[in-house]
Amino acid sequence: MTKISLATHPFLLGFDQLERLAERAAKGAEGYPPYNIEHQGPNGFRITLAVAGFSDDDLSITLEDRQLVIRGRQSDAEEGRVFLHRGIASRAFQRSFVLADGVEVVSAGLENGLLNIDLSRSVPDSIVQTIPISRK
C-alpha cells in the first residue's frame, strides 16, 4: 500500500515541511518537566515550565530552525548527601516547541521555580496582496 502524504496534495504548494514539523513536535512529547501554555493578549503567548531546583545557570534556551529548545542539566553538587527519600526530580531534560512563522521569543525569566518564556506573534499589516500581471 502506498502512503499518501498531505504535503503531496496539489493544492498545498510549499507545505512539504509540514510533516517534518509535526514529527519534530511529537518527539518532545515526554512528560517532564510539566508545562503550561497561556494566551496573553491578542498576539502573545507564555510558556511556563516547572523547573524546581534548577538555577538559571542550569538552563539553556535556544531557537534552532523555528524550534524552541529548552534544556536543563543540574550540576553534581550532591556528593556527600544521603537522601532518605528523593521525590524531587533533578534529571536532565530537553523540551521542544515548534514555532510558527512570525512567532518570536520576547523574553525569558526564572521566578519561584518557574521558567517563563514570553512569545509574540507579529501580524502583517495587510493579509490581502494584489499581484500585478506583466505583459510581454
Secondary structure, 3 states (H helix, E strand, C coil): CCCCCHHHCCCCCCCCCHHHHHHHHHHCCCCCCCEEEEEECCCEEEEEEECCCCCHHHEEEEEECCEEEEEECCCCCCCCCCCCCCCCCCCCEEEEEECCCCEEEEEEEEECCEEEEEEEECCCCCCCCCCCCCCC
